[in-house]
Amino acid sequence: MRYSVAAIQMTSSKQPDDNLRQAGALLAEARQKGASLAVLPENFAAYGGDYRSLGERYDELVSWLYDQARSLDMAIIGGSLPALQRPDGRPVPSPLVRTCSIAVSATGEPLARYDKLHLFDADVQDAQGRYRESDFFEPGQEVATVSVGGLQVGMAICYDLRFPALAQRLVNAGAQLLVYPSAFTAVTGAAHWQLLLRATAVQTGCYVLGANQCGQHGPRRSTYGHSMLVDPWGTVVDSLGDAPGALVAELDLATMNELRQRMPVQQHQRFRIEGPYDT
């Protein structure tokens, strides 16, 4: 079975309304190109700014995703949004928020929520220098897979890409496509973005879709772009450059299944990664 999937690449600013207009236009472009599922990048609604204030608009932003999916008849995974509540409804202690990805069906119905597990606390040799997501975000605690039109999708966000144990958990849960809405920096992206996406595809036998931010987000922050779909052999099916756009590419589950039969890595796996993540 074949599916057309889209990676939406944006240059998001701190202005949510401007970003939603950009996202809406690119989602429409993806649908015109035949996509049945589109993945927005991390922080698509706002890059930087006051995440607690943006979290006050969580219901409005999720409703926007529902409306877009319904009007386009296309499933959407909404990159990441700041949430003031945990999935069980308990509040996130101020000043933190959860950063979560929302999966929506083509009829505009909620399918799944995934809260980012791994927070990017790192020092990078760029103009920003110091990145500390833990100053703003509370990490999630659960993995998430979702069926989108019969396609089994494993959900992750950006820095999660560096943790193969998560990818293994997702493939153990039946994932056929792993999605990574991201905001990889220009420096880390040039060094590791394609490498990590391809390695993850090879190690899991899954298709892997990376939907990245791109360009300048102010004087000190720049992101890499180069959103792409990688097949289970590690081949880049198609990719974008460093400008906003809608990448639409096709994945073929028959090809994936054939490869998994010829090289049954998961059957040979001697380490099973089970149980909840540590709190």
DRENGU-311753 format. One line per 8 residues: number of its first residue (from 1); their letters; for each residue x, y, z of N, C-alpha, C, O. Coordinates in steps of 0.05 Angstrom, whole numbers, always signed. Example, Ala and Ser with C-alpha at 12.3 -4.5 7.8 and 13.67 -1.06 7.14 Angstrom:
<atoms>
1	as	+264/-114/+156/+246/-90/+156/+264/-66/+156/+285/-66/+169; +257/-45/+142/+273/-21/+143/+258/+1/+157/+268/+23/+161 .
</atoms>
This chain:
<atoms>
1	mrysvaai	+17/-24/+0/+0/+0/+0/+18/+25/+0/+39/+26/+13; +9/+45/-15/+24/+70/-17/+10/+93/-3/-14/+94/-3; +26/+111/+8/+15/+135/+21/+32/+159/+12/+56/+157/+9; +19/+181/+8/+32/+206/+2/+33/+222/+28/+12/+229/+39; +57/+229/+37/+60/+244/+62/+75/+270/+56/+91/+272/+37; +70/+290/+73/+82/+316/+69/+97/+325/+94/+88/+321/+116; +120/+338/+89/+134/+352/+110/+132/+382/+104/+140/+391/+83; +120/+396/+123/+117/+425/+120/+141/+439/+133/+146/+435/+156 .
9	qmtsskqp	+155/+455/+117/+179/+469/+126/+173/+499/+128/+164/+511/+108; +177/+510/+151/+170/+538/+156/+193/+554/+168/+212/+543/+179; +190/+581/+166/+207/+599/+182/+188/+613/+201/+179/+635/+195; +183/+601/+224/+164/+612/+243/+177/+635/+258/+200/+635/+264; +160/+655/+264/+169/+678/+280/+155/+677/+308/+144/+656/+315; +156/+698/+323/+142/+700/+348/+113/+708/+345/+99/+710/+365; +104/+712/+320/+77/+722/+315/+59/+699/+307/+60/+691/+283; +42/+688/+325/+26/+665/+318/+8/+669/+294/+5/+651/+277 .
17	ddnlrqag	-5/+691/+291/-24/+695/+269/-10/+694/+242/-20/+683/+223; +14/+706/+241/+30/+705/+216/+38/+676/+210/+37/+667/+187; +45/+662/+231/+54/+634/+227/+31/+616/+218/+35/+598/+201; +7/+621/+228/-16/+605/+220/-23/+610/+191/-31/+591/+177; -20/+634/+182/-25/+640/+154/-5/+625/+136/-12/+613/+116; +21/+626/+144/+41/+611/+129/+36/+581/+129/+38/+568/+109; +29/+570/+153/+24/+542/+155/+0/+534/+139/+0/+513/+125; -22/+550/+139/-46/+544/+124/-40/+543/+94/-51/+525/+81 .
25	allaearq	-25/+561/+84/-18/+561/+56/-2/+537/+48/-7/+525/+27; +17/+529/+65/+34/+506/+58/+18/+480/+61/+23/+461/+46; +0/+478/+80/-17/+455/+82/-35/+452/+57/-38/+430/+47; -46/+474/+48/-62/+473/+24/-45/+464/+0/-55/+449/-17; -20/+474/-2/-3/+465/-23/+3/+435/-22/+3/+421/-42; +7/+425/+2/+12/+396/+6/-12/+380/-3/-9/+359/-16; -36/+389/+3/-60/+375/-5/-63/+375/-35/-70/+355/-47; -57/+398/-48/-58/+400/-77/-39/+381/-90/-44/+371/-112 .
33	kgaslavl	-17/+375/-77/+3/+356/-88/-4/+327/-82/+11/+309/-90; -26/+323/-68/-35/+296/-64/-30/+283/-37/-34/+259/-33; -20/+299/-17/-14/+288/+9/-40/+279/+24/-60/+293/+23; -38/+257/+37/-60/+248/+55/-54/+253/+84/-71/+252/+101; -28/+258/+90/-19/+265/+117/+3/+286/+114/+21/+283/+99; +0/+307/+130/+21/+328/+131/+30/+332/+159/+15/+331/+178; +57/+336/+162/+69/+341/+188/+81/+369/+189/+98/+376/+172; +71/+385/+208/+82/+412/+212/+107/+410/+229/+111/+391/+243 .
41	penfaayg	+124/+431/+228/+149/+430/+243/+145/+437/+273/+123/+446/+280; +165/+432/+289/+164/+440/+317/+160/+470/+319/+171/+485/+302; +145/+479/+339/+141/+507/+344/+129/+522/+319/+136/+544/+313; +111/+508/+305/+101/+520/+280/+84/+545/+286/+84/+563/+270; +71/+546/+309/+53/+569/+315/+69/+593/+326/+60/+616/+323; +92/+588/+338/+109/+610/+347/+136/+599/+354/+138/+578/+368; +157/+611/+345/+184/+604/+351/+196/+624/+370/+202/+647/+362; +199/+617/+395/+207/+636/+415/+184/+651/+427/+161/+644/+422 .
49	gdyrslge	+190/+670/+444/+169/+685/+457/+161/+673/+483/+175/+656/+494; +137/+681/+493/+127/+672/+519/+110/+647/+515/+87/+649/+506; +121/+624/+521/+106/+599/+516/+82/+596/+535/+62/+584/+528; +84/+607/+559/+60/+606/+577/+37/+622/+565/+14/+613/+566; +43/+645/+554/+21/+661/+542/+10/+647/+518/-15/+646/+514; +27/+635/+501/+17/+620/+478/+1/+596/+487/-18/+588/+474; +9/+584/+509/-6/+561/+520/-34/+568/+527/-52/+551/+527; -40/+594/+533/-67/+602/+539/-84/+600/+514/-109/+599/+516 .
57	rydelvsw	-72/+599/+491/-86/+596/+465/-87/+567/+455/-94/+562/+432; -80/+548/+473/-78/+520/+464/-104/+510/+451/-102/+499/+429; -126/+514/+464/-152/+504/+453/-157/+516/+425/-166/+503/+407; -152/+542/+423/-156/+556/+397/-138/+544/+376/-146/+540/+353; -112/+539/+383/-93/+529/+363/-100/+500/+355/-97/+493/+331; -109/+484/+374/-117/+457/+367/-142/+457/+350/-144/+442/+331; -161/+475/+355/-184/+478/+338/-177/+486/+310/-189/+478/+291; -156/+503/+308/-146/+510/+281/-136/+486/+266/-142/+483/+242 .
65	lydqarsl	-122/+468/+280/-113/+443/+267/-137/+426/+258/-137/+416/+236; -158/+424/+275/-182/+409/+268/-194/+421/+243/-202/+406/+224; -197/+447/+242/-210/+460/+219/-194/+456/+194/-205/+451/+173; -167/+458/+196/-150/+454/+172/-153/+426/+161/-156/+422/+137; -152/+407/+179/-154/+379/+171/-181/+373/+157/-182/+360/+137; -202/+383/+170/-229/+379/+159/-233/+392/+132/-243/+380/+113; -224/+417/+130/-228/+432/+105/-212/+421/+82/-220/+422/+59; -188/+410/+88/-170/+399/+67/-174/+369/+63/-163/+358/+44 .
73	dmaiiggs	-190/+356/+81/-193/+327/+80/-165/+314/+80/-159/+297/+63; -149/+322/+100/-122/+312/+102/-114/+310/+131/-119/+329/+146; -103/+287/+139/-94/+284/+167/-70/+303/+171/-54/+307/+153; -67/+313/+196/-46/+331/+203/-34/+323/+229/-48/+317/+248; -8/+324/+231/+6/+323/+256/+18/+350/+262/+36/+360/+248; +7/+363/+283/+13/+391/+288/+39/+394/+304/+39/+399/+328; +61/+391/+290/+88/+397/+300/+91/+397/+330/+94/+376/+342; +90/+420/+342/+88/+422/+371/+75/+448/+379/+77/+468/+366 .
81	lpalqrpd	+60/+446/+401/+46/+468/+413/+52/+468/+443/+55/+447/+455; +53/+492/+456/+56/+492/+485/+29/+487/+499/+9/+499/+491; +29/+469/+519/+5/+462/+533/+9/+468/+563/+30/+461/+574; -11/+480/+575/-10/+486/+604/-20/+462/+621/-17/+463/+645; -30/+442/+608/-40/+418/+622/-26/+393/+612/-19/+391/+588; -22/+374/+629/-13/+347/+621/-36/+332/+608/-59/+340/+610; -29/+310/+595/-51/+295/+582/-73/+286/+600/-96/+283/+591; -67/+282/+626/-88/+274/+645/-104/+297/+656/-121/+293/+674 .
89	grpvpspl	-98/+322/+647/-113/+345/+656/-100/+360/+679/-108/+382/+685; -80/+349/+692/-67/+363/+713/-50/+386/+702/-39/+384/+681; -49/+409/+717/-35/+432/+707/-4/+427/+708/+6/+413/+725; +9/+439/+689/+39/+439/+689/+48/+461/+707/+38/+484/+704; +66/+456/+726/+74/+477/+745/+87/+501/+730/+104/+497/+713; +77/+525/+737/+89/+549/+725/+118/+552/+735/+123/+544/+758; +136/+562/+719/+132/+575/+693/+134/+556/+669/+136/+565/+646; +134/+530/+674/+138/+511/+652/+112/+506/+636/+90/+512/+645 .
97	vrtcsiav	+116/+493/+613/+94/+483/+597/+103/+455/+586/+126/+449/+587; +84/+440/+576/+91/+416/+560/+92/+425/+531/+78/+443/+523; +110/+413/+516/+110/+418/+487/+100/+392/+474/+113/+371/+476; +77/+394/+460/+64/+369/+451/+57/+371/+421/+53/+392/+410; +55/+347/+410/+47/+344/+382/+20/+331/+381/+14/+312/+396; +2/+342/+364/-26/+333/+362/-31/+321/+335/-25/+333/+315; -41/+296/+335/-48/+283/+311/-78/+285/+307/-94/+280/+325; -86/+293/+282/-114/+299/+276/-121/+283/+251/-106/+282/+232 .
105	satgepla	-145/+271/+250/-154/+256/+227/-163/+275/+205/-166/+299/+209; -167/+263/+181/-175/+279/+158/-204/+290/+161/-212/+307/+146; -219/+279/+181/-245/+290/+186/-245/+310/+209/-266/+319/+218; -221/+317/+218/-219/+337/+239/-223/+327/+267/-230/+342/+285; -218/+301/+272/-222/+289/+298/-194/+285/+311/-175/+278/+297; -192/+289/+338/-167/+284/+351/-160/+254/+352/-177/+237/+357; -135/+248/+346/-126/+220/+346/-106/+214/+368/-108/+193/+381; -88/+232/+373/-67/+226/+394/-53/+252/+401/-53/+272/+386 .
113	rydklhlf	-41/+252/+425/-24/+273/+434/+2/+260/+444/+2/+240/+459; +24/+272/+436/+50/+263/+445/+65/+287/+458/+67/+308/+445; +75/+284/+482/+90/+305/+496/+120/+298/+494/+128/+276/+501; +135/+317/+485/+164/+313/+480/+178/+302/+504/+176/+313/+526; +192/+280/+500/+206/+267/+522/+233/+278/+529/+240/+282/+552; +249/+285/+508/+277/+292/+511/+280/+322/+506/+273/+332/+484; +290/+337/+525/+292/+366/+523/+321/+374/+516/+340/+363/+526; +323/+393/+497/+348/+401/+486/+363/+420/+504/+358/+444/+504 .
121	dadvqdaq	+380/+410/+521/+397/+426/+538/+426/+421/+529/+439/+401/+536; +435/+439/+513/+461/+435/+499/+474/+462/+494/+461/+483/+493; +500/+461/+489/+516/+484/+481/+525/+480/+452/+538/+460/+446; +518/+499/+435/+522/+497/+407/+540/+521/+398/+536/+543/+408; +558/+516/+380/+576/+537/+370/+562/+553/+349/+568/+552/+325; +542/+569/+358/+528/+588/+340/+522/+613/+356/+532/+616/+378; +508/+632/+344/+503/+658/+357/+487/+655/+383/+491/+671/+401; +470/+635/+384/+454/+631/+409/+472/+619/+431/+471/+628/+454 .
129	gryresdf	+487/+599/+423/+506/+587/+442/+494/+568/+462/+501/+544/+461; +478/+577/+479/+467/+561/+501/+437/+556/+497/+421/+575/+494; +430/+531/+496/+402/+523/+493/+394/+507/+518/+407/+488/+525; +372/+515/+531/+363/+502/+555/+332/+499/+554/+318/+516/+566; +323/+479/+540/+294/+475/+539/+281/+470/+566/+258/+476/+570; +297/+458/+584/+286/+452/+610/+279/+477/+627/+266/+475/+647; +289/+500/+618/+281/+525/+631/+252/+532/+624/+239/+548/+638; +241/+521/+603/+215/+528/+593/+195/+505/+593/+171/+509/+595 .
137	fepgqeva	+205/+480/+590/+187/+457/+585/+191/+436/+606/+212/+432/+618; +168/+422/+612/+168/+398/+628/+168/+374/+609/+152/+374/+590; +186/+354/+613/+186/+332/+595/+161/+314/+597/+150/+312/+619; +154/+302/+575/+132/+282/+575/+142/+256/+588/+165/+253/+595; +124/+237/+590/+130/+211/+603/+122/+187/+587/+127/+165/+595; +108/+191/+564/+96/+168/+550/+103/+169/+520/+105/+191/+508; +105/+146/+508/+108/+144/+479/+81/+144/+466/+61/+138/+479; +80/+149/+440/+54/+150/+426/+57/+140/+398/+74/+150/+382 .
145	tvsvgglq	+40/+121/+391/+36/+113/+363/+7/+118/+356/-10/+117/+374; +1/+122/+330/-26/+128/+322/-31/+117/+294/-13/+117/+277; -55/+107/+290/-62/+97/+263/-75/+121/+248/-95/+132/+256; -63/+127/+225/-73/+149/+208/-81/+137/+181/-63/+132/+164; -106/+133/+177/-115/+121/+152/-103/+94/+147/-99/+86/+124; -98/+79/+168/-86/+52/+165/-56/+52/+167/-44/+30/+169; -43/+75/+166/-14/+77/+169/-7/+80/+198/-18/+97/+212; +11/+63/+208/+19/+64/+236/+42/+84/+239/+64/+80/+229 .
153	vgmaicyd	+37/+105/+254/+56/+128/+256/+66/+129/+285/+51/+130/+304; +93/+130/+288/+106/+135/+313/+112/+165/+316/+125/+176/+298; +104/+177/+338/+107/+206/+342/+131/+212/+359/+136/+199/+380; +146/+233/+351/+169/+242/+366/+173/+272/+358/+159/+282/+340; +191/+285/+372/+196/+314/+367/+225/+319/+369/+238/+315/+389; +237/+330/+347/+263/+342/+346/+285/+327/+361/+295/+307/+350; +293/+336/+384/+316/+324/+399/+312/+294/+405/+331/+280/+409; +287/+285/+404/+281/+257/+407/+296/+240/+386/+301/+216/+390 .
161	lrfpalaq	+302/+252/+364/+315/+238/+342/+343/+227/+350/+352/+208/+338; +355/+239/+371/+381/+230/+379/+380/+205/+398/+401/+196/+408; +356/+195/+404/+353/+174/+423/+341/+149/+410/+316/+147/+408; +358/+130/+401/+348/+107/+387/+330/+89/+404/+314/+74/+393; +332/+91/+430/+314/+74/+447/+285/+82/+443/+268/+64/+443; +280/+108/+439/+252/+116/+433/+243/+105/+406/+220/+94/+404; +259/+107/+386/+252/+96/+360/+246/+66/+362/+228/+56/+349; +262/+52/+377/+258/+23/+381/+232/+18/+395/+218/-1/+387 .
169	rlvnagaq	+225/+34/+415/+199/+31/+428/+176/+34/+408/+157/+20/+409; +179/+54/+391/+158/+60/+371/+155/+37/+351/+132/+30/+344; +177/+26/+341/+175/+4/+322/+165/-21/+336/+150/-36/+323; +172/-25/+361/+161/-47/+376/+130/-45/+378/+116/-65/+380; +120/-21/+379/+91/-16/+381/+78/-17/+354/+53/-13/+352; +93/-23/+332/+81/-27/+306/+85/-4/+286/+73/-5/+265; +101/+16/+293/+104/+38/+275/+116/+30/+248/+134/+14/+246; +105/+42/+227/+115/+39/+199/+128/+65/+190/+146/+65/+173 .
177	llvypsaf	+119/+87/+200/+130/+114/+195/+136/+128/+221/+119/+129/+239; +160/+138/+223/+168/+154/+246/+169/+183/+237/+181/+190/+217; +156/+201/+252/+156/+229/+245/+170/+246/+266/+167/+242/+290; +186/+265/+256/+202/+282/+273/+198/+311/+266/+215/+322/+251; +177/+324/+275/+175/+353/+272/+197/+366/+288/+201/+359/+311; +212/+384/+276/+237/+393/+288/+243/+422/+284/+230/+436/+268; +263/+431/+299/+275/+458/+296/+305/+455/+300/+317/+469/+316; +317/+436/+284/+346/+432/+286/+360/+457/+278/+354/+470/+258 .
185	tavtgaah	+380/+465/+294/+395/+489/+288/+411/+486/+262/+415/+464/+253; +420/+508/+251/+436/+507/+227/+461/+491/+231/+470/+477/+213; +473/+494/+255/+499/+481/+260/+495/+451/+265/+508/+434/+252; +476/+444/+283/+472/+415/+288/+459/+401/+264/+463/+378/+259; +442/+416/+250/+430/+404/+226/+449/+397/+204/+448/+375/+193; +468/+416/+199/+488/+410/+178/+505/+386/+185/+513/+371/+168; +510/+383/+211/+527/+360/+220/+512/+334/+222/+523/+313/+215; +487/+335/+232/+475/+310/+241/+447/+304/+230/+438/+281/+232 .
193	wqlllrat	+432/+323/+219/+404/+319/+211/+400/+296/+193/+386/+277/+200; +412/+296/+169/+408/+274/+150/+419/+248/+162/+407/+227/+159; +442/+250/+174/+455/+226/+186/+436/+212/+205/+433/+188/+204; +424/+227/+223/+406/+216/+243/+381/+204/+231/+372/+183/+239; +369/+219/+212/+345/+209/+199/+350/+183/+185/+335/+164/+187; +372/+182/+170/+379/+158/+155/+386/+134/+174/+377/+112/+169; +401/+140/+194/+408/+119/+213/+384/+108/+227/+381/+83/+231; +365/+125/+234/+341/+116/+247/+324/+98/+229/+313/+78/+238 .
201	avqtgcyv	+323/+106/+204/+308/+89/+184/+321/+62/+181/+307/+42/+181; +347/+61/+179/+361/+35/+176/+358/+18/+200/+353/-6/+198; +361/+29/+224/+360/+14/+249/+333/+3/+255/+330/-19/+267; +312/+17/+246/+284/+9/+253/+270/-5/+231/+250/-19/+235; +279/-2/+206/+265/-13/+183/+239/+3/+177/+220/-8/+166; +238/+28/+186/+215/+45/+182/+221/+67/+161/+245/+73/+156; +200/+78/+150/+203/+104/+137/+206/+125/+159/+194/+123/+180; +221/+146/+153/+226/+168/+172/+221/+194/+158/+233/+200/+137 .
209	lganqcgq	+204/+211/+170/+198/+237/+159/+207/+259/+178/+198/+259/+201; +224/+277/+169/+233/+299/+185/+222/+325/+174/+228/+332/+151; +206/+340/+189/+195/+366/+181/+208/+387/+198/+202/+390/+222; +226/+403/+186/+243/+421/+201/+236/+450/+197/+225/+457/+176; +243/+466/+216/+243/+495/+213/+267/+503/+195/+286/+487/+193; +266/+527/+184/+288/+536/+167/+292/+566/+169/+273/+581/+176; +316/+575/+164/+321/+604/+162/+327/+618/+188/+333/+605/+208; +324/+644/+188/+330/+661/+211/+305/+666/+228/+284/+672/+217 .
217	hgprrsty	+308/+664/+254/+286/+669/+272/+294/+691/+292/+290/+688/+316; +306/+712/+282/+317/+733/+298/+347/+733/+295/+358/+717/+280; +360/+752/+309/+389/+755/+304/+407/+732/+313/+429/+729/+303; +397/+716/+332/+415/+695/+343/+407/+666/+337/+421/+648/+343; +383/+663/+324/+374/+635/+320/+369/+630/+290/+355/+645/+277; +381/+608/+281/+376/+600/+253/+373/+569/+253/+386/+555/+268; +355/+560/+235/+350/+531/+234/+356/+521/+206/+359/+536/+187; +360/+495/+204/+373/+482/+181/+355/+477/+157/+365/+477/+135 .
225	ghsmlvdp	+330/+471/+161/+313/+463/+139/+319/+435/+130/+325/+417/+146; +319/+431/+103/+325/+405/+91/+307/+382/+101/+316/+360/+107; +281/+389/+103/+261/+368/+110/+263/+346/+90/+268/+351/+66; +258/+321/+99/+261/+299/+80/+246/+274/+89/+239/+271/+112; +241/+256/+70/+231/+230/+75/+253/+210/+68/+265/+212/+47; +258/+191/+87/+279/+171/+83/+265/+144/+83/+248/+138/+100; +274/+126/+65/+262/+99/+65/+277/+80/+83/+298/+87/+94; +266/+56/+88/+279/+38/+108/+307/+28/+100/+321/+18/+117 .
233	wgtvvdsl	+315/+32/+75/+342/+25/+67/+361/+48/+73/+386/+45/+70; +351/+71/+81/+367/+94/+87/+370/+113/+64/+387/+132/+65; +355/+109/+42/+356/+126/+19/+338/+150/+23/+315/+147/+31; +348/+174/+17/+331/+198/+18/+312/+197/-6/+321/+199/-29; +286/+194/-1/+266/+193/-22/+264/+220/-36/+263/+222/-60; +262/+241/-19/+261/+269/-30/+267/+287/-7/+263/+280/+17; +275/+312/-13/+282/+331/+8/+278/+359/-3/+277/+364/-27; +276/+378/+16/+275/+406/+10/+303/+419/+15/+321/+405/+25 .
241	gdapgalv	+306/+444/+8/+330/+459/+14/+327/+475/+40/+318/+464/+60; +335/+500/+39/+335/+516/+63/+314/+538/+63/+316/+558/+77; +293/+535/+46/+271/+555/+45/+245/+541/+52/+243/+517/+50; +225/+557/+61/+199/+545/+67/+187/+530/+43/+192/+538/+20; +172/+509/+48/+159/+494/+27/+144/+471/+37/+143/+465/+61; +131/+457/+19/+115/+433/+25/+127/+410/+9/+123/+408/-15; +141/+392/+23/+152/+368/+10/+131/+346/+11/+121/+339/+32; +124/+335/-12/+105/+312/-14/+120/+289/-27/+130/+292/-49 .
249	aeldlatm	+120/+267/-14/+134/+243/-24/+117/+218/-17/+101/+219/+1; +123/+197/-31/+107/+173/-28/+123/+151/-13/+146/+147/-18; +109/+138/+5/+121/+114/+18/+105/+90/+10/+81/+91/+5; +119/+68/+7/+108/+42/-3/+112/+21/+18/+135/+12/+23; +90/+13/+31/+93/-7/+52/+101/-34/+42/+113/-50/+57; +95/-40/+17/+104/-66/+5/+135/-67/+5/+147/-87/+10; +147/-44/-3/+176/-43/-3/+188/-46/+25/+207/-60/+29; +175/-33/+44/+183/-35/+72/+181/-64/+82/+200/-74/+94 .
257	nelrqrmp	+159/-77/+76/+155/-104/+86/+174/-124/+73/+184/-142/+86; +180/-119/+47/+200/-137/+34/+227/-134/+46/+241/-154/+51; +235/-109/+52/+261/-105/+65/+262/-117/+92/+282/-129/+100; +241/-115/+107/+240/-127/+134/+242/-157/+133/+253/-169/+152; +231/-169/+112/+233/-198/+109/+262/-206/+102/+272/-226/+111; +274/-190/+84/+301/-197/+75/+322/-192/+97/+342/-206/+99; +317/-172/+113/+336/-165/+135/+319/-161/+160/+313/-138/+168; +312/-183/+174/+294/-182/+197/+308/-173/+222/+310/-188/+242 .
265	vqqhqrfr	+316/-148/+223/+331/-137/+245/+315/-139/+271/+326/-147/+292; +290/-133/+270/+274/-133/+295/+271/-161/+306/+270/-165/+330; +271/-182/+289/+269/-209/+299/+296/-217/+312/+296/-234/+330; +317/-204/+304/+344/-211/+315/+350/-194/+340/+371/-198/+353; +333/-175/+347/+337/-157/+369/+338/-173/+396/+319/-187/+402; +360/-171/+410/+363/-186/+435/+358/-169/+460/+357/-179/+483; +355/-143/+456/+349/-125/+478/+321/-113/+474/+316/-101/+453; +304/-117/+493/+277/-107/+492/+275/-83/+510/+281/-84/+534 .
273	iegpydt	+266/-61/+499/+263/-36/+514/+234/-33/+521/+217/-27/+504; +227/-37/+546/+199/-38/+555/+196/-21/+580/+215/-11/+592; +171/-17/+587/+165/-3/+612/+164/+27/+608/+173/+37/+587; +155/+42/+628/+152/+71/+626/+179/+85/+627/+199/+74/+637; +180/+109/+617/+203/+126/+621/+205/+135/+650/+184/+137/+663; +229/+140/+659/+232/+149/+687/+220/+177/+690/+220/+193/+671; +208/+182/+713/+197/+209/+719/+220/+227/+727/+215/+251/+733 .
</atoms>
